[in-house]
Amino acid sequence: MPTGRTGPGRRIQAIKRYRATTGTGLKEAKDAVERTPRPWTWSPASSGAI
């Protein structure tokens, strides 16, 4: 399950905004948001670097 800035709440807001902007249906908006690349983040703690 996504966490942090790309959590479920952010995704829902993105779908709502996409629908309002483009006038597409729910499925089309959801598919478009899912295809959108998420920002890549790097954390020294998650990579095992000390």
Secondary structure, DSSP 8 states (H G I E B T S, - for coil): ---GGGSHHHHHHHHHHHHHHH---HHHHHHHHHHS-------HHHHT--
